[in-house]
Amino acid sequence: MVWMVLDDEYPSSQRTRAWIGRTIWRRFVGRHATFEFAASRFRVEIHDSLHVLVVQNPASSMPDKDPPGSHRLQHRTACTVNMLINPLTITPPVFLLIALRDGLGERALPIFLVAFAGYFVLPLGLLMALKRSGQIATIEARDRSTRTPVLWMGVGLLAVAGMAVVFASGWRYGAVGAVSMVLVVNAIIAAFINARFKMSLHVGGVAGAFSILATISFISGQLVPGGLALLVIAAMLIPLLMWARTAEKAHSRSEVWFGALFGLLAPSTEILILHTVWPLYA
């Protein structure tokens, strides 16, 4: 017999309870462990072969589908922010701004289109395929245990996308190539970090975009197109996304703060090192 206690605030259907019970009984009975189901809102604690406690997971990988009352608008707003502001949507405009700032002129549009294909279309297609095959529970790959292989696949995609963007820029050394390298390096670092600790890649990517634009403006002595107003807006997106990720229960506060610090510090440090060794601007 399996004993289950579910948080009353997040009631589940009898089918879900039965599925959890069968899964525990068939695969995990006798183990003394605490683990998460990748596709559920529950943390399961196995105390012995007959006693299992199922409780709501506070850092759930699956948000509540129908939040009650006043929380519904907050939930929908957080979902909208997460869909519109993320590393996939924000990276192509970053390359466009850098290309325009560097005076690449007629190459700016091809760079943007290649970046859109390499940094948005291909990663999104990969995530959708992995979700359809059941390898990840959500398109965001929120579960840390299944996220690491996805990150290593992402490293390969970023490397290919980076070479394509540099090709579109005319194989010239400059900020476009430097940012391409920085994205690959940071994806590798993120994959290693994820093996030990989960951080918000959404927040890290958006904070990194701001860090890249601000650093390029600093070392070149000229603001990117849009000027200070654009940098302020980019900076404001960071706390907005931090709120959205925690509101949707995709991450804890420590995970979004870690992602923000990583995004702010890593790209700027790497670009400054590259600029010191091999100046991006005369």
GUKE-525420 format. One record per residue (C-alpha): x, z, y; residue number from 1; residue in three letters. Coordinates in steps of 0.05 Angstrom, whole numbers, padded with zeros to 5 digits. Last residue first. Example, Ala and Ser with C-alpha at 12.3 -4.5 7.8 and 13.67 -1.06 7.14 Angstrom:
# GUKE-525420
((00273, 00143, -00021), 2, 'SER');
((00246, 00156, -00090), 1, 'ALA');
***
This chain:
# GUKE-525420
((00825, -00649, 01022), 282, 'ALA');
((00764, -00632, 00980), 281, 'TYR');
((00760, -00619, 00906), 280, 'LEU');
((00829, -00588, 00906), 279, 'PRO');
((00862, -00585, 00837), 278, 'TRP');
((00886, -00515, 00818), 277, 'VAL');
((00852, -00479, 00876), 276, 'THR');
((00789, -00522, 00873), 275, 'HIS');
((00783, -00511, 00798), 274, 'LEU');
((00790, -00436, 00807), 273, 'ILE');
((00739, -00436, 00863), 272, 'LEU');
((00691, -00476, 00819), 271, 'ILE');
((00699, -00427, 00762), 270, 'GLU');
((00688, -00366, 00806), 269, 'THR');
((00626, -00397, 00838), 268, 'SER');
((00597, -00417, 00770), 267, 'PRO');
((00608, -00348, 00738), 266, 'ALA');
((00587, -00300, 00794), 265, 'LEU');
((00516, -00318, 00815), 264, 'LEU');
((00491, -00342, 00748), 263, 'GLY');
((00521, -00284, 00710), 262, 'PHE');
((00494, -00234, 00760), 261, 'LEU');
((00424, -00264, 00756), 260, 'ALA');
((00424, -00267, 00680), 259, 'GLY');
((00446, -00194, 00676), 258, 'PHE');
((00391, -00175, 00724), 257, 'TRP');
((00340, -00214, 00683), 256, 'VAL');
((00362, -00179, 00619), 255, 'GLU');
((00364, -00110, 00650), 254, 'SER');
((00293, -00118, 00675), 253, 'ARG');
((00268, -00136, 00605), 252, 'SER');
((00253, -00208, 00587), 251, 'HIS');
((00197, -00255, 00567), 250, 'ALA');
((00145, -00204, 00584), 249, 'LYS');
((00107, -00253, 00628), 248, 'GLU');
((00115, -00206, 00687), 247, 'ALA');
((00189, -00196, 00669), 246, 'THR');
((00203, -00271, 00672), 245, 'ARG');
((00160, -00282, 00734), 244, 'ALA');
((00192, -00225, 00773), 243, 'TRP');
((00262, -00251, 00759), 242, 'MET');
((00237, -00321, 00778), 241, 'LEU');
((00216, -00297, 00847), 240, 'LEU');
((00279, -00256, 00855), 239, 'PRO');
((00321, -00320, 00843), 238, 'ILE');
((00276, -00370, 00881), 237, 'LEU');
((00292, -00334, 00946), 236, 'MET');
((00365, -00357, 00941), 235, 'ALA');
((00345, -00430, 00935), 234, 'ALA');
((00299, -00422, 00996), 233, 'ILE');
((00357, -00392, 01036), 232, 'VAL');
((00404, -00447, 01013), 231, 'LEU');
((00353, -00500, 01034), 230, 'LEU');
((00345, -00469, 01103), 229, 'ALA');
((00420, -00465, 01112), 228, 'LEU');
((00428, -00540, 01108), 227, 'GLY');
((00377, -00587, 01077), 226, 'GLY');
((00433, -00633, 01055), 225, 'PRO');
((00492, -00591, 01031), 224, 'VAL');
((00529, -00551, 01083), 223, 'LEU');
((00598, -00573, 01106), 222, 'GLN');
((00664, -00536, 01102), 221, 'GLY');
((00679, -00567, 01035), 220, 'SER');
((00698, -00500, 01003), 219, 'ILE');
((00637, -00464, 01030), 218, 'PHE');
((00584, -00517, 01020), 217, 'SER');
((00608, -00527, 00948), 216, 'ILE');
((00604, -00452, 00938), 215, 'THR');
((00534, -00446, 00965), 214, 'ALA');
((00508, -00505, 00924), 213, 'LEU');
((00540, -00478, 00860), 212, 'ILE');
((00516, -00406, 00871), 211, 'SER');
((00445, -00430, 00885), 210, 'PHE');
((00445, -00471, 00821), 209, 'ALA');
((00476, -00413, 00783), 208, 'GLY');
((00420, -00366, 00805), 207, 'ALA');
((00371, -00417, 00778), 206, 'VAL');
((00408, -00424, 00712), 205, 'GLY');
((00419, -00350, 00703), 204, 'GLY');
((00347, -00334, 00719), 203, 'VAL');
((00322, -00382, 00666), 202, 'HIS');
((00378, -00362, 00618), 201, 'LEU');
((00352, -00291, 00619), 200, 'SER');
((00399, -00248, 00579), 199, 'MET');
((00399, -00226, 00507), 198, 'LYS');
((00460, -00188, 00483), 197, 'PHE');
((00510, -00193, 00426), 196, 'ARG');
((00506, -00264, 00399), 195, 'ALA');
((00474, -00285, 00464), 194, 'ASN');
((00539, -00271, 00501), 193, 'ILE');
((00575, -00321, 00458), 192, 'PHE');
((00523, -00375, 00471), 191, 'ALA');
((00522, -00358, 00545), 190, 'ALA');
((00598, -00368, 00549), 189, 'ILE');
((00592, -00437, 00516), 188, 'ILE');
((00535, -00456, 00564), 187, 'ALA');
((00578, -00431, 00622), 186, 'ASN');
((00635, -00477, 00602), 185, 'VAL');
((00589, -00537, 00596), 184, 'VAL');
((00556, -00525, 00663), 183, 'LEU');
((00624, -00514, 00697), 182, 'VAL');
((00649, -00581, 00670), 181, 'MET');
((00590, -00619, 00700), 180, 'SER');
((00598, -00580, 00765), 179, 'VAL');
((00671, -00603, 00770), 178, 'ALA');
((00653, -00675, 00756), 177, 'GLY');
((00601, -00677, 00811), 176, 'VAL');
((00647, -00638, 00858), 175, 'ALA');
((00702, -00689, 00855), 174, 'GLY');
((00745, -00732, 00810), 173, 'TYR');
((00720, -00803, 00807), 172, 'ARG');
((00694, -00836, 00744), 171, 'TRP');
((00647, -00879, 00785), 170, 'GLY');
((00593, -00827, 00799), 169, 'SER');
((00550, -00855, 00743), 168, 'ALA');
((00607, -00845, 00695), 167, 'PHE');
((00613, -00772, 00717), 166, 'VAL');
((00539, -00764, 00705), 165, 'VAL');
((00545, -00794, 00635), 164, 'ALA');
((00604, -00750, 00618), 163, 'MET');
((00565, -00688, 00640), 162, 'GLY');
((00503, -00709, 00600), 161, 'ALA');
((00545, -00715, 00537), 160, 'VAL');
((00578, -00647, 00548), 159, 'ALA');
((00511, -00616, 00566), 158, 'LEU');
((00479, -00643, 00502), 157, 'LEU');
((00535, -00614, 00460), 156, 'GLY');
((00531, -00547, 00494), 155, 'VAL');
((00455, -00548, 00485), 154, 'GLY');
((00463, -00554, 00409), 153, 'MET');
((00505, -00491, 00414), 152, 'TRP');
((00450, -00458, 00454), 151, 'LEU');
((00397, -00477, 00403), 150, 'VAL');
((00439, -00446, 00348), 149, 'PRO');
((00442, -00381, 00389), 148, 'THR');
((00368, -00379, 00405), 147, 'ARG');
((00340, -00364, 00336), 146, 'THR');
((00364, -00292, 00333), 145, 'SER');
((00352, -00281, 00408), 144, 'ARG');
((00278, -00298, 00405), 143, 'ASP');
((00258, -00331, 00470), 142, 'ARG');
((00269, -00403, 00448), 141, 'ALA');
((00235, -00429, 00512), 140, 'GLU');
((00193, -00479, 00472), 139, 'ILE');
((00166, -00421, 00432), 138, 'THR');
((00173, -00398, 00360), 137, 'ALA');
((00238, -00435, 00345), 136, 'ILE');
((00257, -00470, 00279), 135, 'GLN');
((00184, -00487, 00265), 134, 'GLY');
((00194, -00562, 00262), 133, 'SER');
((00149, -00572, 00322), 132, 'ARG');
((00188, -00520, 00360), 131, 'LYS');
((00254, -00553, 00345), 130, 'LEU');
((00227, -00621, 00366), 129, 'ALA');
((00199, -00594, 00431), 128, 'MET');
((00265, -00559, 00446), 127, 'LEU');
((00304, -00623, 00433), 126, 'LEU');
((00257, -00665, 00476), 125, 'GLY');
((00264, -00615, 00533), 124, 'LEU');
((00340, -00617, 00527), 123, 'PRO');
((00339, -00694, 00528), 122, 'LEU');
((00290, -00703, 00586), 121, 'VAL');
((00318, -00650, 00633), 120, 'PHE');
((00394, -00647, 00637), 119, 'TYR');
((00412, -00715, 00609), 118, 'GLY');
((00354, -00757, 00633), 117, 'ALA');
((00347, -00723, 00701), 116, 'PHE');
((00423, -00723, 00709), 115, 'ALA');
((00425, -00798, 00696), 114, 'VAL');
((00369, -00809, 00746), 113, 'LEU');
((00403, -00764, 00798), 112, 'PHE');
((00470, -00798, 00790), 111, 'ILE');
((00437, -00866, 00794), 110, 'PRO');
((00404, -00844, 00860), 109, 'LEU');
((00468, -00816, 00891), 108, 'ALA');
((00511, -00877, 00874), 107, 'ARG');
((00487, -00916, 00936), 106, 'GLU');
((00513, -00862, 00981), 105, 'GLY');
((00569, -00822, 00949), 104, 'LEU');
((00578, -00785, 01014), 103, 'GLY');
((00600, -00719, 00982), 102, 'ASP');
((00538, -00683, 01009), 101, 'ARG');
((00493, -00737, 00980), 100, 'LEU');
((00525, -00730, 00912), 99, 'ALA');
((00521, -00654, 00916), 98, 'ILE');
((00447, -00657, 00935), 97, 'LEU');
((00432, -00705, 00878), 96, 'LEU');
((00470, -00663, 00828), 95, 'PHE');
((00431, -00601, 00848), 94, 'VAL');
((00366, -00641, 00845), 93, 'PRO');
((00381, -00656, 00771), 92, 'PRO');
((00395, -00582, 00754), 91, 'THR');
((00331, -00551, 00780), 90, 'ILE');
((00280, -00576, 00730), 89, 'THR');
((00319, -00561, 00667), 88, 'LEU');
((00348, -00495, 00692), 87, 'PRO');
((00279, -00466, 00708), 86, 'ASN');
((00229, -00465, 00765), 85, 'ILE');
((00165, -00504, 00753), 84, 'LEU');
((00145, -00478, 00684), 83, 'MET');
((00167, -00406, 00696), 82, 'ASN');
((00133, -00404, 00764), 81, 'VAL');
((00068, -00430, 00733), 80, 'THR');
((00071, -00379, 00677), 79, 'CYS');
((00083, -00323, 00727), 78, 'ALA');
((00023, -00345, 00769), 77, 'THR');
((-00021, -00349, 00707), 76, 'ARG');
((-00001, -00279, 00686), 75, 'HIS');
((-00011, -00250, 00755), 74, 'GLN');
((-00079, -00282, 00760), 73, 'LEU');
((-00099, -00252, 00693), 72, 'ARG');
((-00073, -00183, 00708), 71, 'HIS');
((-00133, -00165, 00751), 70, 'SER');
((-00180, -00167, 00692), 69, 'GLY');
((-00151, -00169, 00622), 68, 'PRO');
((-00093, -00212, 00599), 67, 'PRO');
((-00114, -00271, 00555), 66, 'ASP');
((-00056, -00300, 00516), 65, 'LYS');
((-00012, -00238, 00517), 64, 'ASP');
((00059, -00263, 00523), 63, 'PRO');
((00100, -00281, 00461), 62, 'MET');
((00174, -00262, 00458), 61, 'SER');
((00155, -00190, 00470), 60, 'SER');
((00201, -00143, 00507), 59, 'ALA');
((00151, -00086, 00501), 58, 'PRO');
((00137, -00102, 00427), 57, 'ASN');
((00070, -00073, 00406), 56, 'GLN');
((00075, -00028, 00346), 55, 'VAL');
((00074, -00040, 00271), 54, 'VAL');
((00092, 00022, 00229), 53, 'LEU');
((00106, 00012, 00156), 52, 'VAL');
((00102, 00067, 00103), 51, 'HIS');
((00103, 00052, 00029), 50, 'LEU');
((00174, 00029, 00014), 49, 'SER');
((00204, 00072, 00067), 48, 'ASP');
((00208, 00077, 00143), 47, 'HIS');
((00201, 00003, 00160), 46, 'ILE');
((00192, -00007, 00235), 45, 'GLU');
((00159, -00072, 00256), 44, 'VAL');
((00159, -00095, 00328), 43, 'ARG');
((00097, -00134, 00347), 42, 'PHE');
((00079, -00189, 00396), 41, 'ARG');
((00088, -00243, 00346), 40, 'SER');
((00125, -00309, 00335), 39, 'ALA');
((00196, -00285, 00325), 38, 'ALA');
((00174, -00225, 00284), 37, 'PHE');
((00218, -00168, 00307), 36, 'GLU');
((00262, -00119, 00269), 35, 'PHE');
((00274, -00046, 00253), 34, 'THR');
((00304, -00030, 00186), 33, 'ALA');
((00302, 00013, 00124), 32, 'HIS');
((00289, -00039, 00071), 31, 'ARG');
((00246, -00022, 00011), 30, 'GLY');
((00191, -00072, 00026), 29, 'VAL');
((00217, -00130, 00069), 28, 'PHE');
((00199, -00196, 00037), 27, 'ARG');
((00133, -00193, -00002), 26, 'ARG');
((00103, -00130, 00028), 25, 'TRP');
((00125, -00143, 00099), 24, 'ILE');
((00099, -00214, 00097), 23, 'THR');
((00034, -00194, 00064), 22, 'ARG');
((00021, -00139, 00116), 21, 'GLY');
((00038, -00184, 00175), 20, 'ILE');
((-00008, -00238, 00149), 19, 'TRP');
((-00064, -00187, 00136), 18, 'ALA');
((-00058, -00159, 00206), 17, 'ARG');
((-00058, -00229, 00237), 16, 'THR');
((-00120, -00248, 00197), 15, 'ARG');
((-00155, -00184, 00216), 14, 'GLN');
((-00146, -00204, 00289), 13, 'SER');
((-00100, -00166, 00335), 12, 'SER');
((-00113, -00113, 00387), 11, 'PRO');
((-00063, -00109, 00445), 10, 'TYR');
((-00081, -00046, 00483), 9, 'GLU');
((-00099, -00012, 00417), 8, 'ASP');
((-00026, -00013, 00395), 7, 'ASP');
((-00026, -00027, 00321), 6, 'LEU');
((-00014, 00023, 00265), 5, 'VAL');
((00000, -00006, 00197), 4, 'MET');
((00004, 00028, 00128), 3, 'TRP');
((00025, -00016, 00070), 2, 'VAL');
((00000, 00000, 00000), 1, 'MET');
***
